[in-house]
């Protein structure tokens, strides 16, 4: 298993600790609201002794108000912000960058986005 695969597995496992279904990158066409998607982007930061990633978590809901989606965003922030989550092969630390609502043309759709930086050392 690659370290990126191990990191994705850890993120999926952590996000499953919060209510609602979680998907990597794209939800199923018939996904029921609310749900979460996430994506990882590897950052090129020259010759560091670690790999850095940008983690983006999107929360989607079809609701009239923002209360449920805001609560879930707060829960995900608490779960990952300044979290050391050592695993057998990887040693990741997560840092929250920002968290904000995203306007959607469909006014009934609530969308919240959270960004984290992940500093990943290999446990070799």
PABA-862387 format. One record per residue (C-alpha): x, y, z; residue number from 1. Coordinates in Angstrom, 2 decimals, padded with zeros to 5 digits. Example, Ala and Ser with C-alpha at 12.3 -4.5 7.8 and 13.67 -1.06 7.14 Angstrom:
<fivos>
((012.30 -004.50 007.80) 1)
((013.67 -001.06 007.14) 2)
</fivos>
This chain:
<fivos>
((000.00 000.00 000.00) 1)
((001.34 003.44 -000.90) 2)
((001.48 006.20 001.66) 3)
((-001.14 008.18 -000.29) 4)
((-003.50 005.18 -000.17) 5)
((-002.86 004.83 003.56) 6)
((-003.60 008.53 004.07) 7)
((-006.84 008.30 002.07) 8)
((-007.89 005.30 004.16) 9)
((-007.23 007.22 007.38) 10)
((-009.17 010.27 006.17) 11)
((-012.12 008.11 005.10) 12)
((-012.08 006.33 008.46) 13)
((-012.02 009.64 010.35) 14)
((-014.80 011.20 008.27) 15)
((-016.97 008.13 008.84) 16)
((-016.88 009.01 012.56) 17)
((-019.13 011.96 011.70) 18)
((-022.75 011.52 010.59) 19)
((-023.61 010.99 006.96) 20)
((-021.99 009.14 004.08) 21)
((-018.49 010.00 002.82) 22)
((-017.10 009.77 -000.72) 23)
((-013.64 010.27 -002.17) 24)
((-013.72 013.00 -004.85) 25)
((-017.24 012.42 -006.20) 26)
((-020.52 011.22 -004.73) 27)
((-022.66 008.61 -006.39) 28)
((-025.27 010.01 -008.78) 29)
((-028.08 008.93 -006.47) 30)
((-026.37 009.96 -003.20) 31)
((-028.80 011.00 -000.48) 32)
((-028.28 014.37 001.18) 33)
((-026.54 015.25 003.35) 34)
((-023.16 013.75 002.46) 35)
((-019.44 014.60 002.40) 36)
((-016.83 014.41 -000.34) 37)
((-013.09 014.95 -000.01) 38)
((-010.06 015.25 -002.23) 39)
((-006.31 015.28 -001.71) 40)
((-003.78 017.27 -003.66) 41)
((-000.09 016.67 -003.20) 42)
((001.82 019.91 -002.79) 43)
((005.28 020.35 -004.26) 44)
((007.37 021.97 -001.57) 45)
((010.86 021.17 -002.85) 46)
((013.18 018.88 -000.87) 47)
((011.36 018.49 002.41) 48)
((011.71 015.37 004.51) 49)
((007.94 015.01 004.39) 50)
((005.13 015.01 001.85) 51)
((002.58 017.81 002.16) 52)
((-001.02 017.49 001.00) 53)
((-003.96 019.80 000.71) 54)
((-007.15 018.15 001.98) 55)
((-010.47 019.62 000.86) 56)
((-013.68 018.40 002.51) 57)
((-017.03 019.41 001.02) 58)
((-020.30 018.97 002.89) 59)
((-023.50 018.92 000.84) 60)
((-027.05 019.21 002.12) 61)
((-030.46 020.01 000.75) 62)
((-032.01 022.14 003.48) 63)
((-033.60 025.50 004.12) 64)
((-031.16 026.63 006.79) 65)
((-027.45 026.24 007.50) 66)
((-027.66 024.83 011.03) 67)
((-027.02 021.13 010.25) 68)
((-024.21 021.80 007.75) 69)
((-022.51 024.30 010.10) 70)
((-022.63 021.79 012.95) 71)
((-021.07 019.12 010.76) 72)
((-018.36 021.55 009.58) 73)
((-017.54 022.33 013.22) 74)
((-017.37 018.62 014.01) 75)
((-014.99 017.94 011.11) 76)
((-012.83 020.91 012.13) 77)
((-012.56 019.53 015.67) 78)
((-011.73 016.10 014.28) 79)
((-008.80 017.21 012.10) 80)
((-007.46 020.56 013.32) 81)
((-004.00 020.17 014.88) 82)
((-004.52 016.40 014.95) 83)
((-001.62 013.96 015.04) 84)
((-002.95 010.62 013.80) 85)
((000.02 008.22 013.68) 86)
((-000.51 004.97 011.78) 87)
((001.62 001.93 011.16) 88)
((003.25 003.29 007.97) 89)
((002.49 007.04 008.06) 90)
((002.71 009.87 010.60) 91)
((000.29 012.61 009.48) 92)
((-000.48 015.90 011.19) 93)
((-003.47 017.96 010.06) 94)
((-003.82 021.75 010.27) 95)
((-007.01 023.65 009.39) 96)
((-006.55 026.40 006.82) 97)
((-010.08 027.69 006.35) 98)
((-013.77 026.85 006.42) 99)
((-016.57 028.65 004.60) 100)
((-019.97 028.34 002.88) 101)
((-020.06 028.09 -000.91) 102)
((-022.97 029.64 -002.78) 103)
((-024.71 027.34 -005.23) 104)
((-027.04 028.32 -008.08) 105)
((-029.54 025.85 -006.58) 106)
((-030.77 027.90 -003.60) 107)
((-032.04 024.77 -001.83) 108)
((-028.54 023.26 -001.81) 109)
((-026.25 024.01 001.13) 110)
((-022.51 023.55 000.49) 111)
((-019.69 024.04 003.00) 112)
((-015.99 023.64 002.26) 113)
((-013.10 023.00 004.67) 114)
((-009.40 023.06 003.80) 115)
((-006.57 021.43 005.74) 116)
((-002.83 021.05 005.21) 117)
((-001.51 017.58 005.95) 118)
((002.16 017.14 006.81) 119)
((002.98 013.50 006.20) 120)
((006.10 011.71 007.41) 121)
((006.71 008.07 006.60) 122)
((007.06 005.67 009.49) 123)
((009.97 003.59 008.19) 124)
</fivos>
